[in-house]
Amino acid sequence: MDFTLTEAQRELAALTRKILDSSDTPWLDLVKSGVVPEQPDEFGVLEQCSVLVELGRAVSPVPYLPTTVAASALAEFGTLEQRNRWLKPGTVLSVALTEVGGVMTTVPFAQSAEAFLVAQEDQVFLVGADELEVTAQELVDGSEAGSFVHAGGEVVPGLSPDRLVTRYTLGLCALQLGVTERALELTAEYARTRVQFDRPIGSFQAVAQRLADAYIDVAAIRLTLWQAAWRLSEGLDAAAEVATAKFWAADAGHRVAHTAVHVHGGTGIDMSHDVHRYFTAAKRHEFELGGATAQLLKLSAVL
């Protein structure tokens, strides 16, 4: 198993970072640049994860994860009519993976999506946004989520809810890697420059130990993410690896997020400061589709 990033991964990551650093319309520019390809199968799981890491680093509110998960699923399982209608450059798609009392909850980019893949029992339905009454709300990071009552739709033949959950969970792990990497960088820089008692606070043993622990946690998130992504890219069973990656993304992500806030002190809880955005994003990724305990239960069932 070789975790060295491919040339395509490095170039996609670099282009994504450049766009996010300079663009006022990142989603449109990601589409125009080819980072969001015209053909969903142009890039594989590894390339998609490289883009998602960069999106996590920037806490960018673009619908890349739900769109790529849905588009890849339609490209593989959708009918010719479904593919021709919905697999077009720039089309925003989303996935609805949870249900409570008939109401789909925490559907990402519910207001801007043009169609949804809705998992219900052992089937997945394709539903156009014009067929739904969507209630949306803006989230702290500038993105939006929402809910709707599922009413019918076309079945996507052969597509299972487990496939969507697996791919979306992996994407959350990639986002969490980017979030925690950048949060640790910001925290380390703050510890080098914030002076207390005539010394940088990073020189105090307690602070240095927390940063060292956070470094190890980020490395664990990175290792387990790429292990799971590699297995999926090779067509291998990855249920245990994805659950392991999500466990570390949740458990270690929790620790890194809290370390960032604690080391920054009062600045860390100021909503106008970048650290607050990273803390909020890390907590969302921690709990979405199951936190650490839920992943351990999945892992025990697999093993």
C-alpha angles and dihedrals in degrees: 000000000000118000094186109126115245122239090254091053093050093047094047091048092049093048092047092051091048092052094046091049095052112022129095090193103041098168094052091046092048088055094045092048094052096246083120096046127216090235114049093214093055090094126037133217094280094053092046091052091052089056092046092053089057092047088052092050089055095037084226116184097221124131095236098123100050092038095052093044092051095041093049090050093049092047090055102035109014125107120251090257092050092049094047092050102044110022098083128130112273096011109143113222130178141190130229109204106163134056132194118179092337093307118115108226135205093006106177117238091358094163098048100038116105094202139008138215104219119198113210123168105312098338138074121218128201111220128179117229090236088065094058139067102225125197109199136183133189118246128216094258092056096258123108139227133183149163140246141174111258112235116178124294136163120303115238100223117235095002114126127201088235090064092054093045092049094050094043092048091052089051091053089054090053091050090048091052090056093046095050094042092055094040089055091048092051091047094048090050091049091050090053095051105032108093123203125168088003092300135093107258090232088070091065112098096229093053093044091052093051091050091049091051090049090052090055091047092053090048090053092050089050095048096047092044095055093043091056093042092051093052092050091047089054093050092247127141107270105170093118094042094050091049089049092049092049091048091056092042089055102036100036092035089058092054095046092049093051092045090054092052095043095049091048090051115194091355089063093066096043106114091213092060124089093235090067090058092051093046092051093046092049092052092049092051090045095061104027110110091000135329129237097293093049090052092051089053090051091048093050090051091051094047 
